[in-house]
Amino acid sequence: MTHRAVFICALLGLLIPASWIAPCPADAKKRAFDSGRVSFSVRCNGLILGYRVQALFALPAEELALEVVDANWKAEYRLGSEAGKIAQKTSRRWLWTAPSESGDYVGRIQQLPDGELIIIHLVVMVAAEKQEGEYLNGYRIGHYPERKPRQSQVYEPPYGFIEVTGENQDLQVTPHFKLGQFLCRQAGEFPKYVMLDERLLIKLETLLAKANLRGYRCRTLNVSSGFRTPYYNQKLGNVRFSLHQWGRAADVFIDGNYDGQIDDLNRDGKHNIRDVRVLAKMVESIDAEQRHQDKVGGLGQYAETDDHGAFVHIDVRGEPARWQKVRNRNP
């Protein structure tokens, strides 16, 4: 480079403001992870919601009791929606009656005067009683196994299913997860149907935030298996009471570079069960926290096979369960 060229480059460096220069990809990777949490929380029928966006699943005309908690005592709160009926009980408590038709409806709880919002996607399900034989509107569900007398209530047959269409599959059910990520892998046209427990979504968000806090950069978790219909679960030969059938379980892994396999979390240059153990320890730490006791559940560690990569199984069965397998048989 000539002396003249050096002088021109130096001069441009002085004249061009730094704000005009686009950040390089390395700088972008260092940006802090946004958990999507807000400064207050809302309790809904025992569930604590604290994200900017959160889906709730209800039957037609079901009543949802909402109450602002962990709040700024000086602030005021408003619940607004054009869907269903809202009855205000106190300044921070409401009874929201869901619409009588299935679909996705929006409600907003706003903190005043700063305007901070929790956007609630109230998804009204299709009642399970509308299922005819093994099918619901042409989509094969199959039959749920009968709960044994001593089994937990989590194995009760569902009351309804979430209808998924080509239009709403990208619905944000939490800040970093979309409805379509949990669809059953079985073949079929839209509409499709899923079950999805809100506690599982919150547990996955908690795990994602914890992973990013520890330096594993990822914007969502790869959900290799979410909901499974009883028909599909039986077709795969999986255990009869798999919690995937109730939308209370997910097989996930960290895939920050989107290559379809678990990231090298332990930095040994490989992608295997050792990376699963790193992720499993994070799940263990969540289950150990008092504020997440309503989300305690199963934790399965799976090594890679010829059919799938390594992953962890997470569920919210209400009691701890631990296992490790290398066979292609998902609980």
C-alpha positions as CSV (number, residue, x, y, z in Angstrom):
1,M,0.0,0.0,0.0
2,T,1.4,3.5,-0.9
3,H,1.9,6.3,1.6
4,R,-1.0,8.1,-0.1
5,A,-3.3,5.1,0.3
6,V,-2.4,4.8,4.0
7,F,-3.1,8.5,4.5
8,I,-6.6,8.3,2.8
9,C,-7.5,5.2,4.9
10,A,-6.5,7.0,8.1
11,L,-8.4,10.1,7.1
12,L,-11.6,8.0,6.4
13,G,-11.2,6.5,9.8
14,L,-11.4,9.9,11.4
15,L,-14.3,11.1,9.3
16,I,-16.6,8.1,9.4
17,P,-18.5,7.8,12.7
18,A,-18.2,4.4,14.4
19,S,-22.0,4.1,14.5
20,W,-22.0,3.9,10.7
21,I,-19.8,0.8,10.7
22,A,-21.8,-2.5,10.7
23,P,-20.8,-4.9,13.5
24,C,-18.8,-7.9,12.4
25,P,-20.3,-11.4,13.0
26,A,-18.0,-12.0,15.9
27,D,-19.5,-9.0,17.7
28,A,-23.0,-10.1,16.9
29,K,-22.3,-13.5,18.6
30,K,-21.3,-11.7,21.8
31,R,-24.6,-10.0,22.2
32,A,-26.4,-10.9,25.5
33,F,-29.2,-13.5,25.4
34,D,-32.6,-11.9,25.9
35,S,-34.6,-14.2,28.2
36,G,-37.8,-12.5,27.3
37,R,-38.8,-12.0,31.0
38,V,-40.6,-9.0,32.3
39,S,-40.4,-7.3,35.7
40,F,-43.7,-8.8,37.0
41,S,-45.5,-12.1,36.9
42,V,-49.0,-13.3,36.5
43,R,-50.5,-16.4,38.2
44,C,-53.1,-18.3,36.2
45,N,-54.7,-21.3,37.9
46,G,-51.5,-22.0,39.8
47,L,-49.1,-21.4,36.8
48,I,-46.7,-18.5,37.1
49,L,-46.2,-16.5,33.9
50,G,-43.3,-14.1,33.6
51,Y,-42.5,-13.8,29.9
52,R,-43.3,-11.1,27.4
53,V,-45.3,-13.7,25.4
54,Q,-46.9,-16.8,26.8
55,A,-49.5,-19.2,25.4
56,L,-52.3,-20.6,27.6
57,F,-54.4,-23.5,26.5
58,A,-58.1,-23.7,27.4
59,L,-61.3,-25.4,26.5
60,P,-64.2,-23.4,25.0
61,A,-65.8,-21.2,27.6
62,E,-63.3,-22.2,30.3
63,E,-62.7,-19.7,33.1
64,L,-59.1,-18.6,33.7
65,A,-58.3,-16.9,37.0
66,L,-55.5,-14.3,36.5
67,E,-53.6,-12.4,39.2
68,V,-50.6,-10.1,39.0
69,V,-47.9,-11.2,41.5
70,D,-44.2,-10.2,42.1
71,A,-45.3,-6.8,41.1
72,N,-44.3,-3.2,41.6
73,W,-46.6,-2.0,44.4
74,K,-46.8,1.5,42.9
75,A,-47.8,0.3,39.5
76,E,-51.3,-0.2,38.0
77,Y,-52.3,-3.1,35.8
78,R,-54.8,-3.6,33.0
79,L,-56.0,-6.8,31.3
80,G,-57.4,-6.1,27.9
81,S,-58.8,-8.4,25.2
82,E,-61.5,-8.4,22.6
83,A,-62.0,-12.1,23.0
84,G,-64.2,-13.8,25.6
85,K,-65.4,-12.1,28.7
86,I,-63.3,-10.4,31.3
87,A,-64.6,-9.7,34.8
88,Q,-62.3,-7.6,37.1
89,K,-62.3,-8.9,40.7
90,T,-59.7,-6.5,42.2
91,S,-57.2,-4.1,40.8
92,R,-54.9,-7.0,40.1
93,R,-57.2,-10.0,39.7
94,W,-59.5,-11.0,36.7
95,L,-61.6,-13.8,35.6
96,W,-61.2,-14.4,31.8
97,T,-63.8,-16.6,30.2
98,A,-62.5,-18.1,27.0
99,P,-64.4,-17.8,23.7
100,S,-66.7,-20.6,22.8
101,E,-65.0,-21.2,19.4
102,S,-61.5,-22.8,19.0
103,G,-58.7,-20.5,17.8
104,D,-55.9,-18.2,18.9
105,Y,-57.0,-15.1,20.8
106,V,-54.8,-12.3,22.2
107,G,-54.9,-10.7,25.7
108,R,-52.6,-8.1,27.1
109,I,-51.6,-7.4,30.7
110,Q,-50.0,-4.0,30.9
111,Q,-48.1,-2.4,33.7
112,L,-48.6,1.3,34.0
113,P,-47.2,3.9,33.7
114,D,-44.2,2.2,32.0
115,G,-46.3,0.2,29.6
116,E,-44.5,-3.1,30.1
117,L,-46.6,-5.9,28.6
118,I,-47.3,-9.6,28.9
119,I,-49.0,-10.8,25.7
120,I,-51.1,-13.9,26.3
121,H,-52.0,-16.1,23.3
122,L,-55.1,-17.8,24.6
123,V,-55.4,-20.9,22.4
124,V,-58.9,-22.4,22.7
125,M,-58.7,-26.1,22.0
126,V,-61.0,-28.5,20.2
127,A,-62.8,-30.6,22.7
128,A,-61.6,-34.2,22.7
129,E,-65.3,-35.4,22.6
130,K,-65.3,-34.3,19.0
131,Q,-62.9,-37.1,18.1
132,E,-64.7,-39.8,16.0
133,G,-63.0,-43.2,16.5
134,E,-59.3,-42.7,16.0
135,Y,-59.7,-39.5,14.0
136,L,-60.2,-35.8,14.8
137,N,-61.2,-33.8,11.7
138,G,-59.3,-36.4,9.5
139,Y,-56.2,-36.4,11.6
140,R,-55.4,-39.8,13.2
141,I,-55.1,-39.5,17.0
142,G,-55.6,-43.1,18.1
143,H,-56.8,-44.1,21.6
144,Y,-55.2,-43.2,24.9
145,P,-54.4,-46.0,27.3
146,E,-56.6,-46.3,30.3
147,R,-55.1,-44.9,33.4
148,K,-54.4,-47.5,36.1
149,P,-55.9,-46.8,39.6
150,R,-52.6,-46.1,41.2
151,Q,-51.2,-44.0,38.4
152,S,-50.8,-40.2,38.5
153,Q,-53.5,-37.9,37.2
154,V,-51.1,-36.8,34.5
155,Y,-52.2,-39.9,32.6
156,E,-55.9,-39.0,32.4
157,P,-57.2,-38.8,28.8
158,P,-57.0,-35.3,27.5
159,Y,-60.0,-33.0,27.4
160,G,-59.0,-31.2,24.3
161,F,-56.4,-30.7,21.5
162,I,-54.7,-27.7,20.1
163,E,-55.5,-27.3,16.4
164,V,-52.5,-26.5,14.3
165,T,-52.8,-25.0,10.8
166,G,-50.4,-23.8,8.2
167,E,-51.1,-20.3,9.4
168,N,-50.6,-20.7,13.2
169,Q,-47.7,-23.2,13.3
170,D,-45.4,-20.2,13.7
171,L,-47.3,-18.9,16.8
172,Q,-44.9,-17.9,19.6
173,V,-46.0,-20.0,22.6
174,T,-43.1,-18.5,24.6
175,P,-40.3,-16.0,23.6
176,H,-38.1,-18.7,22.0
177,F,-40.4,-21.5,21.0
178,K,-43.1,-21.9,18.3
179,L,-46.1,-24.1,18.3
180,G,-44.9,-26.0,15.2
181,Q,-41.7,-27.2,17.0
182,F,-43.9,-29.6,19.0
183,L,-45.9,-31.2,16.1
184,C,-46.0,-35.0,16.0
185,R,-43.7,-36.4,13.3
186,Q,-46.5,-38.6,11.7
187,A,-47.5,-37.9,8.2
188,G,-50.7,-35.9,7.6
189,E,-52.2,-32.7,6.2
190,F,-53.3,-29.7,8.1
191,P,-55.1,-29.3,10.4
192,K,-53.0,-31.3,12.8
193,Y,-53.5,-31.6,16.5
194,V,-51.1,-31.4,19.5
195,M,-51.2,-31.4,23.3
196,L,-48.8,-29.1,25.1
197,D,-48.3,-28.4,28.8
198,E,-47.5,-24.8,29.7
199,R,-45.2,-26.0,32.4
200,L,-43.0,-27.9,29.9
201,L,-42.7,-24.7,27.9
202,I,-41.5,-22.7,30.9
203,K,-39.0,-25.5,31.8
204,L,-37.6,-25.4,28.3
205,E,-37.3,-21.6,28.4
206,T,-35.5,-21.9,31.8
207,L,-33.1,-24.5,30.4
208,L,-32.4,-22.3,27.3
209,A,-31.6,-19.3,29.5
210,K,-29.4,-21.3,31.8
211,A,-27.5,-22.7,28.8
212,N,-26.9,-19.2,27.3
213,L,-25.8,-17.9,30.8
214,R,-23.1,-20.6,30.8
215,G,-21.9,-19.6,27.4
216,Y,-23.7,-22.0,25.0
217,R,-25.1,-19.6,22.5
218,C,-28.4,-20.8,21.1
219,R,-31.7,-19.0,20.3
220,T,-33.9,-22.0,20.9
221,L,-33.6,-25.7,21.6
222,N,-33.8,-28.3,18.8
223,V,-37.0,-30.3,19.6
224,S,-36.4,-33.7,18.0
225,S,-39.6,-35.1,19.4
226,G,-42.4,-33.2,21.0
227,F,-46.0,-34.4,21.0
228,R,-46.8,-37.9,19.8
229,T,-50.3,-39.1,19.1
230,P,-51.1,-42.5,20.7
231,Y,-51.4,-43.9,17.2
232,Y,-47.9,-42.7,16.3
233,N,-46.4,-43.7,19.7
234,Q,-47.7,-47.2,19.3
235,K,-46.4,-47.4,15.7
236,L,-42.9,-46.5,16.9
237,G,-43.1,-49.3,19.5
238,N,-42.6,-46.9,22.4
239,V,-43.8,-47.4,26.0
240,R,-47.5,-47.3,26.4
241,F,-47.7,-44.4,28.8
242,S,-45.1,-42.1,27.2
243,L,-45.7,-38.6,28.4
244,H,-45.1,-37.3,24.9
245,Q,-48.7,-38.3,24.2
246,W,-49.9,-35.7,26.8
247,G,-47.6,-32.9,25.6
248,R,-45.7,-33.1,28.9
249,A,-42.3,-34.3,27.4
250,A,-39.8,-33.3,24.8
251,D,-36.6,-34.7,23.5
252,V,-34.2,-31.7,23.0
253,F,-30.6,-30.7,22.4
254,I,-28.6,-27.5,22.0
255,D,-27.9,-26.9,18.3
256,G,-26.5,-23.4,18.1
257,N,-25.0,-23.8,14.6
258,Y,-28.1,-25.5,13.2
259,D,-26.3,-28.6,11.9
260,G,-28.8,-31.1,13.3
261,Q,-26.7,-32.5,16.1
262,I,-25.9,-31.6,19.7
263,D,-23.2,-29.0,20.0
264,D,-19.8,-29.9,21.4
265,L,-20.7,-28.7,24.9
266,N,-17.7,-30.2,26.7
267,R,-15.3,-29.0,24.1
268,D,-13.7,-32.4,23.3
269,G,-14.2,-32.2,19.6
270,K,-17.0,-34.8,19.5
271,H,-20.8,-34.8,19.6
272,N,-22.0,-37.6,21.9
273,I,-23.3,-38.7,25.3
274,R,-20.7,-36.6,27.1
275,D,-22.4,-33.5,25.7
276,V,-25.8,-34.8,26.9
277,R,-24.4,-35.0,30.4
278,V,-23.5,-31.3,30.4
279,L,-27.1,-30.5,29.4
280,A,-28.5,-33.0,31.9
281,K,-26.7,-31.3,34.8
282,M,-28.5,-28.1,33.9
283,V,-31.8,-29.9,34.0
284,E,-30.9,-31.3,37.4
285,S,-30.2,-27.8,38.7
286,I,-33.6,-26.6,37.5
287,D,-35.4,-29.5,39.3
288,A,-33.5,-28.7,42.5
289,E,-34.8,-25.1,42.6
290,Q,-37.8,-24.5,44.9
291,R,-39.5,-22.2,42.4
292,H,-39.6,-25.0,39.8
293,Q,-41.0,-27.8,42.0
294,D,-44.2,-27.8,39.9
295,K,-42.1,-28.7,36.9
296,V,-40.1,-31.6,38.3
297,G,-40.1,-34.7,36.1
298,G,-38.2,-37.2,34.1
299,L,-34.7,-36.8,32.7
300,G,-33.4,-39.3,30.2
301,Q,-29.9,-39.3,28.6
302,Y,-29.6,-40.7,25.2
303,A,-26.5,-41.5,23.2
304,E,-26.3,-41.2,19.5
305,T,-27.4,-44.2,17.4
306,D,-27.8,-45.0,13.7
307,D,-31.3,-43.4,13.8
308,H,-30.7,-40.2,15.8
309,G,-28.1,-38.0,17.5
310,A,-27.6,-37.6,21.2
311,F,-30.3,-35.8,23.2
312,V,-32.0,-35.4,26.6
313,H,-35.6,-36.3,27.4
314,I,-37.3,-33.8,29.6
315,D,-40.8,-34.1,31.1
316,V,-43.0,-32.6,33.8
317,R,-44.6,-35.7,35.4
318,G,-44.6,-34.2,38.9
319,E,-42.0,-36.5,40.4
320,P,-38.3,-37.2,39.6
321,A,-37.2,-40.1,37.3
322,R,-33.8,-40.7,35.9
323,W,-32.4,-43.1,33.3
324,Q,-29.8,-43.4,30.6
325,K,-30.2,-45.4,27.4
326,V,-28.4,-46.0,24.1
327,R,-31.1,-48.0,22.4
328,N,-33.4,-46.4,19.9
329,R,-36.4,-46.6,22.3
330,N,-37.8,-43.3,23.6
331,P,-39.8,-43.3,26.9
